[in-house]
Amino acid sequence: MRLIQLTLATLSLSFVAPAFSQGYTWTEYISREDHFSVSFPGDPTIEEINYPTEYRITLPGRVYSYEDGGSLYSVTVVDYNDAIDIHNSRNEACQASGGDGDLCQDDGPEDIRGAIVYATWNIMQRDGVDIVHYAHYNSDRVEGHNIRLIGDDGSLITVVIHMHENKLYILEAMVPRGAPAPGLFQISLAFLDDEYNRIRYEWVGTMLYSNGYPPTPRVR
């Protein structure tokens, strides 16, 4: 569903923090551009992408991925920060050309609010997989969705999807039939502040961090 440009991003940094699982030596990878860290089993490749949203605009993103044999680990990050401005420009152009009413309706807020749902829906529409688990999820109290699928070849696919500070994060791992579940990859995800420190939020009653709402306090 995405249109990939073959431009490599070059400014991310990686730091070694060995951990041993699933036959790999895992290292912590830090993306300064996209403010996250995650443990990869090797140096990821980085691709710049164009990401088509639910309401027909295209946003920039990156895919960080590592592949080895039948295993694949990836983090897709899509930047929604300009989505409202892009929608506003489209709406103004629609009205200037004589459109009105629903033809020129403002879909910007819904595009951002529905980004996790739309990404989840696209994962679930894949051919050749069975959905075996779908649940609400959080990482450091940043809410998201958790999906597990089984491929026709017996491969296990796990996906978690979050939205933090108007950036969409899609974390996906696929391992062959019989391989250990890729739990280390999934639980290693961290969101980083402007000084690249890990962010963790407080629970406030039943509330946690939900993109677009006032954030709950951060754990100090």
Stockholm file with secondary structure:
# STOCKHOLM 1.0

chainA/1-220         MRLIQLTLATLSLSFVAPAFSQGYTWTEYISREDHFSVSFPGDPTIEEINYPTEYRITLPGRVYSYEDGGSLYSVTVVDYNDAIDIHNSRNEACQASGGDGDLCQDDGPEDIRGAIVYATWNIMQRDGVDIVHYAHYNSDRVEGHNIRLIGDDGSLITVVIHMHENKLYILEAMVPRGAPAPGLFQISLAFLDDEYNRIRYEWVGTMLYSNGYPPTPRVR
#=GR chainA/1-220 SS CCEECCCCCCCCEECCCCEEETTEEEEEEEETTTTEEEEESSCCEEEEEEEECTTSCEEEEEEEEEEETTEEEEEEEEECTTHHHHHHHHHHHHHHTTCCGGGGCCCHHHHHHTHHHHHHHHHHTCTTEEEEEEEEEEETTEEEEEEEEEETTSCEEEEEEEEETTEEEEEEEEECTTSCCCHHHHHTCEEECTTCCEECBCCBTTBCBCTTSCCCCBCC
#=GC SS_cons         CCEECCCCCCCCEECCCCEEETTEEEEEEEETTTTEEEEESSCCEEEEEEEECTTSCEEEEEEEEEEETTEEEEEEEEECTTHHHHHHHHHHHHHHTTCCGGGGCCCHHHHHHTHHHHHHHHHHTCTTEEEEEEEEEEETTEEEEEEEEEETTSCEEEEEEEEETTEEEEEEEEECTTSCCCHHHHHTCEEECTTCCEECBCCBTTBCBCTTSCCCCBCC
//
